[in-house]
Structures are given as C-alpha cells and as structure tokens.
Amino acid sequence: HFPTILFPSGLEYQRQQLISERQQFHLEQLKAAEFRARQNAHQRLAAEQQQAQQTPTPPSPQATPTTTSPSPVN
C-alpha cells in the first residue's frame, strides 16, 4: 500500500526499481531463448547423426535450400 502523495525521491526510487525489474525480466527472457535455441540445435544434431548412421547416403536435393531469382527493386 503506497502513500497517496509520493515525493520525488520516492518516485525516483520506484523508477529505479521498475528499470531494474525490467532489465532482470529481459535477461531471463534472453536466457530462456538461448536455452531453447541450444536445445533445438542439440535435438537437430542428434536427429541428423541418427539419420546418418541409419542411411549413410548423401543428403537429397530437397534438404538443401533452393534459391529463387531476386525480384527487381523499384
């Protein structure tokens, strides 16, 4: 429960707290995104290695990304 009248020092303290909380939140979001990216990469690598062990053939043409001709820029 906050007092109805906040003095500038109180507002500044709240502002600093909000900034700190926001920075912490974004740091946690970044860490979570990095964790998910690492997990996905690890799973992809494991799946590719498993596939390579099962079928020791070169990758099919569908596996390589196809390039399209660039569209003209106006």
N, C-alpha and C positions, 0 to 999 in steps of 0.2 A: 504494500500500500504506500503510494508516493504522496508526499505533501502536495497541496493544491498549488502553492507558489514555489517554483523552483528558481533558485538563484543561479546566475551564470556559471558559477563553479560547479554546481550540481548538474547543470545541463552539459557542461564540458565533460564531466566525469561519465555521464550517461553516453555521450557521443563517443568517447574513447572506448567504453565498454562495447558498444554496438560495433565499432570498427574492429575491435579485437575478436568479437564473436563471429563477425562476417569472414574475417581472414581465416579463422580456425575452421569454419564451415567449408570454405573453398578449398583449404588444404586437405580436409578429409575427403571432399568430393574428388579431388585430383588423385589422392592415394587410392581411392576405390576404383577410379577409372583405370589407373595404371595396373592395379591388381587384376581387373577383368581383362585388360589387354594382354597381360602376361599369361593368364590362364588360357585365353583363346589361342594365343600363339603356341603355347605348350601342347594344347589338345590338337591343334592343326599339325604340328610337327610330329606328334605321336601317331596320328592317323596316317600321315604321309609315310612315315617309317614302316608302319604296319602294312600299308599298301605295297610299298617297295619290297618288303620281304615276301609277300604273298605272290606278287606278279612282278618279276624283275624285267619288265619291258619298258621302253621309253614312254614318256607321257604322250597321251593322244593330242592331236591338234586342238581339240576343244579345250584342253586345260590351259593353253596359252591365250592371253588376252588378244583379241583382234583389234587392229587399229582401223579407224574409219578416216576417210579423207576429210581434212579440215574444211569447215564451212567458211565461205568468204565473209570477211568482216567489213561492214559498211562504214 
